Amino acid sequence: MTRARLVSTILAILLVTVAAIADRLSDPDRAFELVRAPLEVATAYGSGQVRVSDVRIGSEVREGDDVYPTKGRFVVVNVAVRATGRDEVTASSSRLLAEGGVTYLPTFSLSGLIKAEPGFETSRDLVFEVDPARVDDLTLELWDQGLVYRYYERTQTPLGITAGNAGAWVEAGAGRSVMAVRDDVTTALP
């Protein structure tokens, strides 16, 4: 009888875990707080801060000796995460949103995780390949997300590319090479 109880307990725990994972995967965007994070401004995020800066656009990206061309445009932004408290701060997911519901995911999928240990700031460039005809109102969205947990705060940072100046941005990026640093740059906080 005790063996049957043990098996049923293990089975119940397993089923609850599978149900939690299924719930998490079936509705990833349902419950989060949206935080406006102005460009170039350190904004409260988790137990630390996040800052989005240095927006660049070009028709090719250089990473060291590697060159990646596109028929569209690359938009490169620098994201810095600061762990000002006792806990690490992580931004593991990102995307660019454009007018009309257009979404761009990072071009180099392994480059999205930015994690700062307590007392440090970690920054890196995020690279997105975009359609030059659909760059109006580009907004960078950042959040932390795991398989069975999610950070309930998302930052949104408008990049300054609006319907009124999108043509000038696209033209400025034509034939331009943009340097991107995919490696983390970590510095101690004062």
Summary of the structure (lengths in Angstrom):
residues: 190
radius of gyration: 19.9
end to end distance: 61.6
largest distance: 75.3
contacts: 561
relative contact order: 0.22
helix: 21%
strand: 46%
